[in-house]
Amino acid sequence: MTDQIILPDDQEQFKLNEVCKLANVQPYMLRFWGTEFPQLEAEKSGTGQRLYSR
């Protein structure tokens, strides 16, 4: 059985480190997956932070 990930209802976008904690992966893996799978590519904030949406 897998653990269920519960996302906060009031949050539409998540920073890289938040997604990594939720998915239990290292940041470099998520950045790499974004280059291989366009649907996982993050938006960039005005300060250059990666933002992932639901």
C-alpha positions, 0 to 999 in steps of 0.5 A, a space after each residue: 500500500 502506498 502513502 497518500 499525499 495530502 496537499 493543502 487546499 488553500 495552496 495552488 503553487 508550491 516551491 521546489 523544496 515543498 514538492 520535494 518533501 511531498 514527493 520524497 525526492 531530491 531537488 536535482 531529480 525534480 529538476 531533471 524530470 522537468 527537462 525530460 517530461 514537459 508536463 513536470 516543468 516548473 514556472 519561474 517566479 520573478 526571483 527565479 524560484 521554481 513554482 509547481 502548480 497542482 
